[in-house]
Amino acid sequence: MTTLRFRSSANRSKAAAATVTREALEAHVAAYLRRGGQIQKIAKGVSGMPLNGSWHLSRRGK
C-alpha cells in the first residue's frame, strides 16, 4: 500500500505572513526612529519586574 503525501500551502502562507509581519515591524521601527525615538539595548537577563514585586501585588486585588 502506498501513502500519498500532498504538499500543503499552509507552510507557504505562514512564511508569507511572517515576511509581511517582519516588513511591517521594520517600517514601524523606521518611522519611530525618524520621529526622533531612541532604542535602548537592554542587557540579557534583565527583567522589567520591579525588585520589590510591587507590580504583581498591585494587580492581585483586581
Helices and strands as residue ranges (DSSP letters): H 10-34, H 54-59
